[in-house]
Amino acid sequence: MRGAPTILHLDMDAFYASAEQAAKPSLRGKPVIVGGLGPRGVVATASYEARVFGVHSAMAMAQARRLCPNAAFLIPRFALYRKVSDSVMRLLHTLSPLVEPLSLDEAFVDLEAGGTEATVEAARAVGERLRTDIRAVTGLTGSVGLAGSKMLAKIGSEQAKPDGLVIIEPGTERDLLGPMSVRTLPGVGPATAETLRRAGIHTVAETREAGEAELVRLLGRAHGTSLFLMAEGRDERPVVAERDAKSISAEDTFDVDVTDRTRVQLEIARLADRCVRRLREAGRSGRTVVIKVRRYDFSTLTRSETLRGPTDDPGVVREAAARLIDSVDTTAGVRLLGVGVSGLADYTQEDLFAQAAQAAQAAQAAHEALEGAGHPPGPERPEAVGERAEEASEGAGKPRHWLPGTDVRHTEYGAGWVQGSGVGRVTVRFEEPWSRPGRVRTFAVDDPALEPSEPLPLLRPDAGPGPAPQGEAADPSPDGTADPAESMGQGPREAEGPDGSAGAGGGPGQGPGQPVTSRP
C-alpha cells in the first residue's frame, strides 16, 4: 500500500436519479426512484429526497412505493446514462492511463501512473479539478475519495457523499477503520459477517485484535490472511485498467410464474438472441452455453454445454440453450430464466456454424411467435428494463406501453417524457433539460403525432461548458396541472438503477455546492 493518497475513487452521486432530475426540470428537488417495472421490480437508484423515506437500492419496488408513494417512478434510460458515463470516463483518462471502471458511475484511478506528485496537496488539487470538470461537462455531481489504497479511497468517497471530497492521509488508516463495521472491508459478505459475529467480532478494530491466526482458523488461510491485512489498513490490490469479462449473459424475471412449456422454450430462444447480441457488441465469442432456471420455490439451477470451439452465432447458441432447457422440468413454474456464454475468446470457430443450419429456421419462427405474443416478462435487472425501452424506441411501430420516463416527441409540442399511461391514454410533460418545468398534456396512446424519441443531452448543445440550469425545481407546471410525482400513479410504473449518492438537485439540506471536506 502506498502511503501518499495517489489512488482516487470516483462515485457519481445517485447517478440514474440525478440524470433524471437533470433531464426533467419538474423533478428537481422531488423524490425520484429509478428501477424495474412490475411487481417483482427492484430499485436501482433513489434520489436523496426519496432516501429520506427509507428507500434504497436493491429494495423491492413494491416496498418503495409503500414508503414513498408520491415519488416519480421511472424506467432507466441506459442510452443516456452510457453517454454521460463515457464523458466522465474520458475525464478520468486525462488524469492517468490506469483507470479501472467498476460500473457506469464508479471507477478507480492511479494518479501516480499519470504523473501526479505523491503529496496530499497535489491529490487534493486533482480531485477538486475533477469534480469541477464533471459538473461542467455533465451538469451532474460526483464524490471523490483519495487514499493510498483502493479500499481506503472507496471508503473516502462514501464519506464524501454527496458532492464532496475526502482525503485519508497516511498514518490515519487504523484510527479511521477501527470503529467501522467489519462489513466495510472488501470480501466480507453476509456469510463471513455471520461467522465473525458468532465469534464476537463486529468492528474492524475487533477484527484486528482477534489476530491473523484466529481469522485463519475461522475463515481459512487465504480469506483470513487477506481480511487481517485489510483490518490493518493494508490493501495491495493495484488499479487494473482492463478488466476482462468472464461471461456474458441475459436473464429475465417474470411477473407471474411461467408453467407453459412452449412459453419457456420461446423465452429461452429470445434470451439466447439477446445474449448473442451483447456478445457481438463486445466483440467476443464463447464456447460454453449456460442456462439459469429459478423455479417457483426460489431454488436455482444451471445447466451448461461446451461446444467444440468459440462462436457468436445465434443459431448455435439457441440450439444449445434449447437442448439444455429440455433437460429441466419446468412444469411446476419458473420465475426466472437466463442464457449465458462463457469461455470467451476474440475469434469464432467457423465450422460450428454448420451445426445451426437446421435449427436456425425453427428458432427464428419461435422468436417471431414470441414477438407476436405481446407479453414480455417483467425484468429483474436495470439492464433488462433499459433494453426493453430502447427496443421500443428503435422499433418502427408504436410501443405496446408508454413507460414512465420514456422520451417522446410530439409534432406540435416538441420534446417531452411520459409521466404515466392507462385506459387508452398517455400523459406527457413537455420540457427540456434547460427549460422551465413544462406543461402536462394527455393523448390517446395511439396518437399518430406522438412518437418515441432519443434522450436529449443534459446540457444545451450550444451553451458551452457549465451546469444545466436548475430553474424553479419542482414548481407546478404553468397550466396548473398535477405534480409529476402525483400523476405517476396512473397506469404502469417502473424503475431500476445503481446505488448512487446525491442527485443533481441534491437532497434535503444537501446542495450541489456542498464544501469540500478532508479527513486527516
N, C-alpha and C positions, 0 to 999 in steps of 0.2 A: 504494500500500500504506500503510495506516495504521500508525503506529509503535506505539501502545498496543495491548495484547493484547485487542482487542474482538471478535475472531472466535473462536467456540467450536465445536469439533468433538467430537461425542459418538459413541463406538463401543461398543455393548453387548458385553460380554465373552462370546465363544463362544456367541452368543445362542441358537441352537437347542439346542445341547448343554446349556447352562446351564438353559434352561427345562425340558428333560427331566430333568435331575438334581434340579431343584427340585420337579418334579411327582412324581418316583419316589424316595422315601427310600432304597430299596435300592440305587440307583445313585450316590448321593453319594460322592465320592471314588474312583469307579471310572472306567475309560476308557469313554467313550460316543462313538459315531460315528453321525451322522445323515446320511442320503443316499439314493441311488437303489437300487431293488430290481433284481436281475438281474445277469447277467454284465457288462453294459455300464453299470451304475450308477456314479455319481460321488459322492465325498464332498463334502458341503456344509459341514458343520462337525464338527470333532473337539474333544472336551474336552481340557484341558491334560494330563490323565492319559494320553490317547491320543497326544498330540503328542510325549510323551517317547519313544515308539516310532517316531517319524518320520512319523506320519500327518498329513496336512494337507489343506485344502480343495482341490477340483478334482482330487484323486488318484483313480485308478480304484479302485472299491470292492474289486475282486479283490486289488489290491495291499495295500490297507488291511487286509484280512482276513489276508493273509500276515504283515504286520508286527505286527499286534495281534490275534491270533486269539481272545483271551479278552475282547475288548471287547463291549459291548452294541451291536448294530447295529439302529437304529430308523428307521422311516419318519418324515418330517417331519409335524408336525401344524399346518398353517397356520392353522386356526381359532384355536388357542391363541396362536400367535405374533402374529397380527394384533391380537388383543385386548391383549396385553402391549405391542405396539408403539404402539397407539392411546393407551394410558395414558402411555407415555413421551413421545410427541409432544405430548400435552396439557400435560405439564410444561414442555416446551420453549417452547410458545406463551405460557406465563406469563412467560417471560423477555424475549420480543421478538415483534413481528409478523412479522419476517423470519426464517422458519425454512425451510431447504431440505432436505427429506428426500432421501436418496440411496438408501435401501432400508428394509426393516423395522427395521433395527437401527443405522442410521447417519444423521447429519444435521449440517448446519452451522447456526449461529445467529449473527446480527449483534446483539451485545449493545448496541452504541451506539444502534441503532434502538429498543431497548427502554428507553433512558434510563439504562443503567448508566454510571457515571462511568468515563472513559477512563484508569484507573490500574491498576497491577498488583495493588494490594491489593483494589480493588473486583472485578476479574475473578476473583481467587482466591476471594473470598467467594462469588461466584455459582457458580463451578464446584464448590466444596465442598458448597454447599447443594443443588445439582442432584444430585450423587452420593448424598447422604443421602436426598433425596426419592425418587429412583429405587428405592433399596433399600426404603424404607418402603412404596412403592406396589406394587412388583412382586416384592420379595424377591430380585431379581437385582442384578448389579453392572454398571457401565459405566465406561469410561475417558474422560477429558476432556483435550483439548489446547486451549490458549489462546494466541493469537498475533495478529499484525497482519494476517495474510492467511490465505486458505483453505488454501493449500499448507502453510504452516508449522503451522497449527492441526492439520491431519491428521497431519503428522509428529509433533507433540507427543502426540497421542492414541495413536499407535503406540508411542512410547517409554513412555507411561504404563501400558501393559498389563502385568499385569491389575489392574483395580480401583485405578487411580491417577489423578493429575492432574499435568500438566506445563505450565509456562508458559514460552514462549520470549519473552524480553524484548527490547525494541528495542536494536539495536546488536550483538546476538549472532548474527544470522542467518548471516552469511558463515562465521564460525568453526564454527558447528554443521553447516552443509551441506557444507563443504569435503571432509571425508573420506568422505562418503556415496557410494554407488554412483550413477551417473548414472540408473539405473532408478528412483531415488527421485523424480525430477522428473516432474510430470504431463505426459502426452503422449509419454513415452519408452517405447515398447514394444520387443519383441524385434528388429524390423527396424531401428528407429532406433538401438538399443543396438549392434547389429552394425555398422552404418555407422560409429558413433563408435569402436567398438573397433578397427576396421581403421585408423582414423586415430590410434590410440594414446591415445584418450580413454576413461577408465574411471570417474573420480570427478567429483563436482560441481566440485571445485577445478580439475581439468584442463579441464573444460568451460568454466569461466570464463576460464582462462588462454589457451585457444585463441582467444578473441576472437569478437566478433559476425561479423566478415567471414568468418572461416573456417567458422563454423557455418552461415552463409547459403550459402556455397559447397557445403558438404556436404549440407545438408538443404533448401535453398530459402529464399526470403526470409521467408515467414510463419513457418514452423516454426523456422528458425534464429534469428530475432529473438526469438521467444517463449521459446525454450529458453535463450538468453543471459540474458534478464531473470530467468527462474526461477533460473538458477545464481547470479545476483547477489542472490537472495533477494527479488526484486520480483514480486509477483503481484497484479494489479489486478482479478481476477475478483470481482464482487460476489456476495453471497448473494442468490439468486433464490428468492422464496417459492413461486412456481408454476412447475413445470417441465412444459411441455406435451408429452405423448407424441406421437411422430411416427407410430407404428403400433401395432397390437395384433395379436398372433398366438398360435398354439398349435402345438406340434410334439411328436412322439414319436419315440424311437429304439427299434428292435426288437431283441429278444434274438437273433433269427435273421433273416437277410436274407429279405425278402418277395419272392417271384418271381411269385406268383399274381396275375394282372391284376385279377380280381374283388376280391380282398382289398385291393389297392392302392386301388381305387375306393371301397370301403366305408370304409377308413381316412380317405381324403380327405373323405368326407361327414361322418364323425364329428368330424374336426378342424375342419371348417368350422362345425359346430354349436357346438363349444366356443369357437371364436374369436368367433362372434357373441354367445355368452353373455357373454364378457368385454367385448365392445364395448358391449352394453346395460348391463352393470353400471357401466361408466364413463360412461354417458350420452352416448355418441358414436355417430357413423355414419361411413362411409368410402366412397370412390368407386373405389379401386383394390384389386383382389383379387390376392394374390400366393401362389404355391405354392413350396415349397422341397423339393428332392429330393436326398438324399445317397445316392449309389449304392454298390455293393459295394466299389468301389476307392477310396472316400472322396472322389471328385470330387463337387462340389456345383453344382447349377444352380438357377436360379429362372426362373419364368415369371409374367407379370403381365397383367392385363386391366383397363382403365379403363372404368368404367361411365358412363352419361350423367349421373349425379348421385350424391350420397352415399346410402347405405342401411344399415339394420341388419336387413334381412330375411334370415332364414336360408336361405330358398329361393333368393334371388338369389345369395347367396354360394356356396351349394352348387353351383348350376348353373354359375357362372363357374369355380369350382375344378375341377369335373368336365371342363369344356371344356379347361382348361389341362393337366390331367394326361393327357388323351387325346393331347396333342401330344408326350408324353415317352415314350421307350422304357424300360420298367422290367423287361424280361424277364430281364436279367442279374442282377437282385437290387437291392433297396432296403434301406438300413439306417436311414434317417430320412426322415420326411415332415413337412411343416409347411404351414399355411394362415395367411395374414395379411391384414390390411386396412390400407391407408394412405390418405393424403389425407383425414385425419379432419376431421369437422365436427360441429357441435352440432345438426344438423337432418337430416331424411331427405327424399329426393325421392320423393314418393308414387307418381308414375306408373311408377316402376321395379317396383313390386310386381306389376304385371301380367305382367312377364317371367317370373316364377317360377310362375305358375299351373299350367302343365302339368308342370313339373319337380318341384313340391313333393310330389306323391303318390308318384312313383317314388323320390325321395330319402328320403322318410320310410320307405318299405318297405326301402330299402337299410340305413338306420340301424337299423331293428328287426332286420334279419337279422344285422347285426354284433353287436347286443346279445345275440342268442341264440347266437352262435358261442362265446362264453365263452373267448376267448383275447386279452385286451387286451395291447398291446405293453408292453415294459419302458420306462419313462420315462427320459429323459436328464437332465431338469432337476428341481429340487426341487419346483417348482410342479406339475408333472405328477403326481408321486407324491402330493402333498397332495390334488390334485383326486380322484385315484382313491380315496384313503382317505375323503375327505369324502363322495364319492358313495356309497361303501359304507355309511357310517353313516346317510346320509339315505334310503337305499332302504328299501322296505317289507320285503323279504326278507333272508335271511342273505347276507353277503358270500361270494363263492366261496372266498376265502382269508382266514384271520385273520393279518394282517400284524403283525410285531413292533413294539410300541409303540402299537398301536391301543387306544383307550379302550373298555372294555366294562363291563357291569353284570350281575350275577347276582341272581336274585330272592332267593336266600338269603344270599349272601356279600357283596353290595353292589358297590362300585366297584373296578375293577382295570384291569390292562393286559396285553396279550398279550406273553408272552415268546417264544413260538415255536409252530409247529404242523407237523404232518406225520403221515402214516399214519393219517388219520382222527381225530387227537387234537389238542387245543389246550391249551397250558399258560398259565395266568393267575396273575399275582401280584396279590393283593388288598391294596391300600394306597391311602392318600390323601396329598396333598402335606403335610398337617400331622400325619400319623400316624407311628408307628414302621415300620421295614421289615416288610412283611406276609407272609402265608403264600402258598405256591405250591400250586395245585390244577390237576388235569388233567381235561378233559371231552372228550366226543365233539364233533366240530366242528359237529354239528347239534343239540346240546343245546338244547332249547327254552327253558331257563331262562337262557341266556346271550345277551345282545343287545349290539350296538354302542351306544355312548353318546357324549354330548358331553364334551369335556375339562372337568375340574374346574378352578376358579381356583387359582392358585398359593398364594394366601393364604386362610386360613379366612375365609369371608364375615363372620362375626360377631366376628372377632378384632380388628378395627380395624387401624390402620396398624402396620407393623412387619414385619420379615423373617420368612419362613416358618421354623419351627423345623427345625434340621438333624438332630436325633436322632442315633442311632448310625449314621452313614453307612456304608453298605456292609457292615453286620453281616449274618451269615446270618439267614434267617428263623427265627421261633420254632420252627417244626416241623422244623428241621434239614435242610430241602431244599437242593438245589444252589443255588449262587450264580447270580443272574440272568444275569451275563455268560457263565457256563459253559453254562447251559441254552438260550442263544440259538442254539446250534448245531443244534437240531432244527428241521427244516422250513425254509420260506422266510425269508430275511432281507432287510432293505433299509435304505437310508439316503440322506440328502442334506440340504444346508442351507448358509447363508452362512458366510463365514470369520469367526470372531469372535475373542475372546480368553478371559480367564479365565472358567471356569464358575462356577455358583452354589456348587459345592463347592470351587472353587479347584483349582489344580494342585499338584504336589509342592512344598512349601515356600511356596506362594502362597495365603494365606488371604484371606477377604473383607475382613479388617481391615488389609490392607497400607497402610502410611502414605502420605500424600500426598507427592509429590515435586515439586520445581520445578527448572526449568532456567534458570540465569542467562543 
